[in-house]
Amino acid sequence: MAESTSKRLKPTDPEEATVVEDRISNLPDSLLCHILSFLTTKEAVVTSILSSRWTTLWTLVPKLDFDSHEFGEIFSSDEEEQSPNHQDRWNNNRYHFTFARIVSRVWALRDRSRNNANPIKHFRLYWHSDSDPIHVDTWVRTAITPDLEELDLSISHPKPFNFPSTLFNYAKSLLVLKLKGKIVLNPPSSSSGFPSLKTVHLVDVRFANGNTVSKLLSCCPVLQNLYLQIYIRDRDNYFKIIAPTLKTLHLIFLRYWEYKLEINAPALEYLYCRGCSIEDILLGNLSNLFEANVTVDHDPNKDYGKKIRDFIGALSNVKSLHLVSNLTQEKVEWYNVDEEYTSIIERMFYEDVPICISSHLQTFHFKGFKGFRYELEFVRHILKTARFLKTMTVSSARMNSEVKVRVLKELLMFPRESRTCQIAFN
């Protein structure tokens, strides 16, 4: 039970004294720990100097948050651990704590004070330079318990850190997993997995083999949010995103080699993809997809128009589609650019128009319009085929007002399948 704490203020009148009760310190440990959980670990530890009531209270907080940038350099005058070689450098009896030393001391104080009575539920470690894999491994293994709910690691070090396989067997309550940096993932062939995991963020991590992503997803039966930023450094990569419960998917590929991507997620509602090649993507069941934001690489040497049409056709139920084609360095004469891309657009709409355009599209926004003939042709085909279109907006920051008026007049002359469609140019 929390002990009652009060402070007597200096009386303003000799005959009366005012006693002010410290109501915050009288709150139960559970509530105070909840309040401290909104602070960083560094801030929570500082509260230990408030009074004897607060000395070890921070050790009850089920959250540890370490960021090497935030801690920076910390000094002390503790003679017991003073280094004589650094007396002159740090002045008098002050000496320098490394980030590893700080984190290790916090762990030791926490374990010594409460004897692990309150397991960690949230563990965040951002070590931005010269991280030590041995220390990282020790801290992560200590944090991995059946009570852990969120694990967030960002590691920067020349040597890769092998992620502990014990996580796949013991983190039954894990809800959020975020990994960034030279972290090697190698899920075991047989594990009980993550029955509660709903969010996974992987940025520039290393995959032990070609089946790593598939094995990881198979360990997550209720996964809802997946964020992957992958650097393709090896040949023959085949990524399978097969997740029945997935709702949001962010994919960012920075690649040196070709790869294949298969997506089968019937519950998916939002898709974001960058650095994709149309011919390398196989879209399976996306029957619940509502919004897609996709940037694809353009290849003029292949039947690009048909591939774009087939790609859009696979997104048959999408309500909002943001599709961007990256024009990489190509051997195309710029005086033929209108003819080249107009031909591509004609091929796109020559066969059956994707159902997401003809039967679902309601809002269309063309950003970065430059006034090329092929751009006008693309807008014309959309207006001609989108029967439920309500708003067509074309935006350009490179045209003067006179040119904009001329383009708008031309847009207004295009035939529209939708009688209620409004056209705006800004």
C-alpha positions as CSV (number, residue, x, y, z in Angstrom):
1,M,0.0,0.0,0.0
2,A,1.2,3.5,-0.7
3,E,2.2,5.4,2.4
4,S,0.6,8.7,3.1
5,T,2.9,11.6,2.3
6,S,2.4,15.2,3.3
7,K,4.4,18.4,3.4
8,R,4.1,21.3,5.9
9,L,4.5,24.6,4.3
10,K,6.0,27.7,6.0
11,P,3.1,29.4,7.8
12,T,2.2,32.8,6.6
13,D,0.6,33.6,9.9
14,P,2.4,32.8,13.2
15,E,-0.8,31.4,14.7
16,E,-1.7,29.1,11.8
17,A,0.0,26.5,9.7
18,T,-1.2,25.0,6.4
19,V,-0.7,21.3,5.6
20,V,-0.8,20.3,2.0
21,E,-1.3,16.6,1.2
22,D,0.6,15.1,-1.6
23,R,-2.3,13.4,-3.3
24,I,-0.4,12.1,-6.3
25,S,2.1,10.1,-4.1
26,N,-0.9,8.6,-2.3
27,L,-2.2,7.0,-5.5
28,P,-1.8,3.3,-5.8
29,D,1.3,1.8,-7.5
30,S,-0.7,0.5,-10.5
31,L,-2.1,4.0,-11.3
32,L,1.3,5.7,-10.9
33,C,2.9,3.1,-13.1
34,H,0.3,3.7,-15.7
35,I,1.1,7.4,-15.6
36,L,4.9,6.8,-15.8
37,S,4.3,4.5,-18.8
38,F,3.6,7.6,-20.9
39,L,7.2,8.8,-20.2
40,T,10.4,7.6,-21.7
41,T,12.5,5.3,-19.5
42,K,15.0,8.2,-19.0
43,E,12.2,10.5,-17.7
44,A,10.7,7.7,-15.6
45,V,14.0,7.0,-13.9
46,V,14.4,10.7,-13.0
47,T,11.3,10.6,-10.9
48,S,13.1,8.4,-8.4
49,I,14.7,11.6,-6.9
50,L,11.3,13.1,-5.9
51,S,11.0,11.2,-2.6
52,S,11.5,7.8,-1.0
53,R,8.0,6.9,-2.3
54,W,9.2,7.3,-5.8
55,T,12.7,5.8,-5.5
56,T,11.9,2.4,-7.0
57,L,8.5,3.1,-8.4
58,W,9.8,3.3,-12.0
59,T,11.0,-0.3,-11.8
60,L,7.3,-1.4,-11.7
61,V,6.6,0.2,-15.1
62,P,6.2,-2.6,-17.7
63,K,7.9,-0.6,-20.4
64,L,11.6,0.0,-21.3
65,D,12.4,2.6,-23.9
66,F,16.1,3.1,-24.9
67,D,17.3,5.5,-27.6
68,S,21.0,6.1,-28.0
69,H,20.4,9.6,-29.4
70,E,18.2,10.5,-26.4
71,F,20.5,9.3,-23.7
72,G,23.7,10.7,-25.3
73,E,26.5,11.2,-22.8
74,I,25.7,10.8,-19.1
75,F,28.2,11.7,-16.4
76,S,28.6,10.8,-12.7
77,S,30.9,11.4,-9.7
78,D,30.5,8.0,-8.2
79,E,34.0,7.3,-6.8
80,E,33.3,3.6,-6.6
81,E,33.3,3.3,-10.4
82,Q,35.6,6.2,-11.2
83,S,38.2,5.6,-13.9
84,P,41.5,7.3,-12.9
85,N,42.6,7.5,-16.6
86,H,39.7,9.8,-17.3
87,Q,40.0,12.2,-14.4
88,D,41.6,14.9,-16.4
89,R,39.4,14.4,-19.4
90,W,36.1,14.6,-17.6
91,N,37.2,17.1,-14.8
92,N,37.6,16.2,-11.2
93,N,35.6,13.0,-10.3
94,R,33.3,12.9,-13.4
95,Y,33.4,10.0,-15.8
96,H,31.5,8.9,-18.9
97,F,28.8,6.3,-19.2
98,T,28.4,4.4,-22.5
99,F,25.0,3.7,-23.8
100,A,25.5,-0.1,-23.2
101,R,26.5,0.7,-19.6
102,I,23.4,2.8,-19.0
103,V,21.0,0.2,-20.4
104,S,22.7,-2.6,-18.4
105,R,22.5,-0.7,-15.2
106,V,18.8,0.1,-15.7
107,W,18.1,-3.6,-16.3
108,A,20.1,-4.5,-13.2
109,L,18.4,-2.0,-11.0
110,R,15.0,-3.0,-12.2
111,D,15.7,-6.7,-11.5
112,R,17.3,-6.1,-8.2
113,S,14.5,-3.9,-6.9
114,R,11.4,-5.9,-7.8
115,N,12.8,-9.3,-8.5
116,N,11.0,-9.4,-11.9
117,A,7.6,-9.1,-10.3
118,N,6.4,-7.0,-13.2
119,P,7.5,-8.4,-16.6
120,I,8.1,-6.1,-19.5
121,K,5.2,-5.6,-21.9
122,H,6.8,-2.9,-24.2
123,F,10.5,-3.0,-25.1
124,R,12.0,-0.4,-27.5
125,L,15.7,-0.3,-28.4
126,Y,17.2,2.2,-30.9
127,W,21.0,1.8,-31.1
128,H,22.0,4.1,-33.9
129,S,25.8,3.4,-34.2
130,D,28.4,0.9,-33.1
131,S,25.8,-1.4,-31.5
132,D,27.1,-4.5,-29.8
133,P,25.3,-7.7,-30.9
134,I,26.1,-9.5,-27.6
135,H,24.4,-6.8,-25.5
136,V,21.5,-6.6,-27.9
137,D,21.0,-10.3,-27.8
138,T,21.1,-10.3,-24.0
139,W,18.6,-7.5,-23.6
140,V,16.2,-8.9,-26.2
141,R,16.2,-12.4,-24.7
142,T,15.6,-10.9,-21.3
143,A,12.6,-8.9,-22.7
144,I,11.1,-11.9,-24.4
145,T,8.5,-13.4,-22.1
146,P,4.9,-14.6,-22.6
147,D,3.8,-11.2,-21.4
148,L,5.6,-9.1,-24.0
149,E,3.2,-7.1,-26.2
150,E,5.4,-4.8,-28.3
151,L,9.0,-5.2,-29.5
152,D,10.6,-2.4,-31.4
153,L,14.3,-2.7,-32.5
154,S,16.4,-0.4,-34.7
155,I,20.0,-1.6,-34.8
156,S,22.9,-0.1,-36.7
157,H,26.1,-2.1,-36.7
158,P,28.5,-3.5,-39.3
159,K,27.8,-7.1,-38.1
160,P,24.3,-8.5,-38.5
161,F,22.3,-9.4,-35.4
162,N,20.7,-12.8,-35.5
163,F,17.2,-12.4,-34.1
164,P,16.6,-14.9,-31.2
165,S,14.4,-17.8,-32.4
166,T,13.0,-18.0,-28.8
167,L,10.7,-15.2,-29.7
168,F,8.7,-17.5,-32.0
169,N,8.0,-19.9,-29.1
170,Y,7.5,-17.7,-26.0
171,A,5.9,-14.3,-27.1
172,K,2.3,-15.5,-26.9
173,S,1.0,-12.0,-26.2
174,L,3.0,-10.1,-28.8
175,L,0.8,-7.6,-30.7
176,V,3.4,-5.4,-32.5
177,L,6.8,-6.4,-33.9
178,K,9.0,-3.6,-35.5
179,L,12.5,-4.5,-36.7
180,K,14.9,-2.2,-38.6
181,G,18.5,-2.6,-39.6
182,K,20.9,-5.5,-39.9
183,I,18.7,-8.0,-38.2
184,V,18.7,-11.5,-39.6
185,L,15.3,-13.2,-39.4
186,N,15.2,-17.0,-39.5
187,P,11.9,-18.4,-38.2
188,P,12.2,-22.0,-37.1
189,S,10.5,-24.6,-39.2
190,S,8.2,-25.6,-36.4
191,S,7.0,-23.1,-33.8
192,S,3.9,-22.2,-32.0
193,G,4.1,-18.7,-33.6
194,F,2.4,-15.5,-32.6
195,P,-1.3,-16.1,-31.9
196,S,-1.9,-12.4,-31.0
197,L,0.4,-10.6,-33.4
198,K,-1.5,-8.0,-35.5
199,T,1.2,-5.5,-36.7
200,V,4.6,-6.2,-38.3
201,H,7.0,-3.6,-39.6
202,L,10.2,-4.8,-41.3
203,V,12.7,-2.2,-42.7
204,D,15.9,-3.3,-44.3
205,V,16.1,-6.6,-42.4
206,R,17.9,-9.6,-43.7
207,F,16.0,-12.8,-44.6
208,A,17.9,-16.0,-43.9
209,N,16.5,-17.7,-47.0
210,G,13.8,-17.4,-49.7
211,N,11.1,-18.9,-47.5
212,T,11.6,-16.5,-44.6
213,V,8.7,-14.2,-45.4
214,S,6.3,-17.1,-46.0
215,K,7.3,-18.8,-42.7
216,L,7.0,-15.6,-40.8
217,L,3.5,-14.9,-42.1
218,S,2.5,-18.5,-41.4
219,C,3.3,-17.8,-37.7
220,C,0.8,-14.9,-37.6
221,P,-2.8,-16.3,-37.9
222,V,-4.4,-12.9,-37.0
223,L,-2.0,-10.5,-38.7
224,Q,-3.8,-7.3,-39.9
225,N,-1.0,-4.8,-40.8
226,L,2.2,-5.5,-42.7
227,Y,4.9,-3.0,-43.6
228,L,7.9,-4.3,-45.7
229,Q,10.7,-2.1,-46.9
230,I,13.1,-4.5,-48.7
231,Y,16.5,-4.0,-50.4
232,I,16.7,-6.7,-53.0
233,R,20.4,-7.6,-52.9
234,D,20.3,-11.2,-54.2
235,R,19.0,-13.0,-57.3
236,D,15.9,-15.2,-57.5
237,N,13.8,-13.6,-54.8
238,Y,10.2,-14.8,-54.6
239,F,8.1,-13.1,-52.0
240,K,4.7,-14.6,-51.1
241,I,2.3,-12.5,-49.2
242,I,-0.4,-15.0,-48.3
243,A,-2.3,-13.7,-45.3
244,P,-6.1,-14.4,-45.0
245,T,-6.6,-11.8,-42.2
246,L,-4.4,-9.0,-43.6
247,K,-6.1,-5.5,-43.9
248,T,-3.3,-3.1,-44.8
249,L,-0.2,-3.8,-46.8
250,H,2.7,-1.4,-47.4
251,L,5.5,-2.6,-49.8
252,I,8.6,-0.6,-50.7
253,F,11.2,-2.3,-52.9
254,L,14.7,-0.9,-53.4
255,R,16.2,-3.4,-55.8
256,Y,19.4,-4.3,-57.6
257,W,18.0,-7.6,-58.9
258,E,14.7,-8.8,-60.3
259,Y,12.2,-10.4,-58.0
260,K,8.7,-12.0,-58.0
261,L,5.9,-10.9,-55.8
262,E,2.7,-12.8,-55.1
263,I,-0.1,-11.2,-53.1
264,N,-3.1,-13.2,-51.9
265,A,-5.1,-11.4,-49.1
266,P,-8.9,-11.7,-49.4
267,A,-9.4,-9.4,-46.4
268,L,-7.0,-6.7,-47.7
269,E,-8.6,-3.2,-47.7
270,Y,-5.5,-1.0,-48.4
271,L,-2.5,-1.6,-50.6
272,Y,0.5,0.7,-51.0
273,C,3.4,-0.4,-53.2
274,R,6.5,1.3,-54.5
275,G,9.3,0.1,-56.7
276,C,7.2,-2.6,-58.3
277,S,7.5,-4.0,-61.8
278,I,4.1,-4.9,-63.3
279,E,5.4,-8.2,-64.8
280,D,6.8,-9.3,-61.5
281,I,3.6,-9.0,-59.5
282,L,1.0,-11.8,-59.3
283,L,-2.3,-10.6,-57.7
284,G,-4.5,-13.3,-56.3
285,N,-7.7,-12.9,-54.3
286,L,-8.1,-9.2,-53.4
287,S,-11.9,-9.2,-53.3
288,N,-12.2,-6.8,-50.3
289,L,-9.7,-4.2,-51.6
290,F,-11.0,-0.6,-51.2
291,E,-7.9,1.6,-51.9
292,A,-4.7,1.0,-53.8
293,N,-1.7,3.3,-54.1
294,V,0.8,1.8,-56.5
295,T,3.9,3.1,-58.3
296,V,5.2,0.8,-61.0
297,D,8.3,0.9,-63.2
298,H,7.7,1.5,-66.9
299,D,9.3,-0.7,-69.6
300,P,8.6,0.6,-73.2
301,N,10.1,-2.5,-74.7
302,K,7.2,-4.8,-73.6
303,D,3.5,-4.7,-74.0
304,Y,3.1,-2.2,-71.2
305,G,-0.4,-1.1,-72.1
306,K,-1.8,-4.7,-71.8
307,K,0.1,-5.3,-68.6
308,I,-1.3,-2.2,-67.0
309,R,-4.8,-3.1,-68.1
310,D,-4.4,-6.7,-66.7
311,F,-3.0,-5.3,-63.5
312,I,-5.9,-2.9,-63.0
313,G,-8.3,-5.7,-63.9
314,A,-7.0,-7.7,-61.0
315,L,-8.1,-4.8,-58.7
316,S,-11.6,-5.2,-59.8
317,N,-13.3,-4.2,-56.6
318,V,-11.1,-1.2,-55.7
319,K,-12.9,2.1,-55.1
320,S,-9.9,4.4,-55.0
321,L,-6.9,3.8,-57.2
322,H,-3.7,5.9,-57.3
323,L,-1.5,4.5,-60.1
324,V,1.8,6.1,-61.0
325,S,4.3,5.0,-63.7
326,N,8.0,5.7,-63.1
327,L,9.6,6.9,-66.3
328,T,13.1,5.6,-65.8
329,Q,16.0,6.4,-68.2
330,E,14.8,5.0,-71.5
331,K,16.0,5.1,-75.1
332,V,12.9,7.0,-76.3
333,E,13.2,10.1,-78.5
334,W,11.3,12.8,-76.7
335,Y,9.8,14.2,-79.9
336,N,8.0,10.8,-80.2
337,V,6.8,10.6,-76.6
338,D,3.2,11.5,-77.4
339,E,3.0,8.9,-80.1
340,E,4.7,6.3,-77.9
341,Y,2.5,6.7,-74.9
342,T,-0.7,7.4,-76.9
343,S,-0.2,4.0,-78.4
344,I,0.2,2.4,-75.0
345,I,-3.1,4.0,-73.8
346,E,-4.9,2.9,-76.9
347,R,-3.8,-0.7,-76.1
348,M,-4.9,-0.4,-72.5
349,F,-8.5,0.5,-73.5
350,Y,-8.7,-1.5,-76.7
351,E,-10.0,-4.7,-75.0
352,D,-12.4,-5.0,-72.1
353,V,-12.1,-2.0,-69.7
354,P,-11.2,-3.1,-66.2
355,I,-14.4,-3.3,-64.1
356,C,-12.9,-1.0,-61.4
357,I,-12.9,1.8,-63.9
358,S,-16.1,1.1,-65.8
359,S,-18.3,0.1,-62.8
360,H,-16.7,1.5,-59.6
361,L,-14.6,4.6,-60.2
362,Q,-16.2,7.7,-58.7
363,T,-13.3,10.1,-58.2
364,F,-10.3,10.6,-60.5
365,H,-7.4,13.0,-59.8
366,F,-4.6,13.5,-62.4
367,K,-1.7,15.1,-60.6
368,G,1.4,16.5,-62.3
369,F,-0.4,17.1,-65.7
370,K,2.1,18.6,-68.2
371,G,-0.1,19.0,-71.3
372,F,1.1,16.2,-73.4
373,R,-1.3,14.7,-76.0
374,Y,-1.0,11.2,-74.4
375,E,-2.1,12.7,-71.1
376,L,-5.2,14.2,-72.7
377,E,-5.9,10.9,-74.4
378,F,-5.7,9.1,-71.1
379,V,-8.2,11.5,-69.5
380,R,-10.5,11.2,-72.5
381,H,-10.6,7.4,-72.2
382,I,-11.4,7.6,-68.5
383,L,-14.3,10.0,-69.1
384,K,-15.5,7.8,-71.9
385,T,-15.6,4.6,-69.9
386,A,-16.2,5.5,-66.2
387,R,-20.0,5.4,-66.0
388,F,-20.2,6.3,-62.3
389,L,-17.5,9.0,-62.3
390,K,-18.5,12.0,-60.2
391,T,-15.4,14.2,-60.2
392,M,-12.5,14.5,-62.6
393,T,-9.7,16.8,-61.4
394,V,-6.6,17.6,-63.3
395,S,-3.8,19.4,-61.5
396,S,-0.7,21.2,-62.9
397,A,1.8,23.5,-61.3
398,R,3.8,24.2,-64.5
399,M,1.2,25.9,-66.8
400,N,0.2,29.5,-67.0
401,S,-3.4,30.6,-66.7
402,E,-3.9,31.0,-70.4
403,V,-2.8,27.4,-71.2
404,K,-4.9,26.1,-68.3
405,V,-8.0,27.8,-69.8
406,R,-7.3,26.2,-73.2
407,V,-6.8,22.8,-71.7
408,L,-9.9,23.0,-69.6
409,K,-12.0,24.0,-72.7
410,E,-10.7,20.9,-74.4
411,L,-11.4,18.7,-71.4
412,L,-15.0,20.0,-71.3
413,M,-15.5,18.9,-74.9
414,F,-14.7,15.3,-74.2
415,P,-17.7,12.9,-74.2
416,R,-18.6,11.6,-70.7
417,E,-20.2,8.3,-69.9
418,S,-21.3,9.7,-66.6
419,R,-23.9,12.5,-66.9
420,T,-23.1,13.8,-63.4
421,C,-19.4,14.0,-63.8
422,Q,-17.9,17.4,-62.9
423,I,-14.5,18.4,-64.4
424,A,-12.1,20.8,-62.7
425,F,-8.6,22.0,-63.7
426,N,-6.3,23.6,-61.0
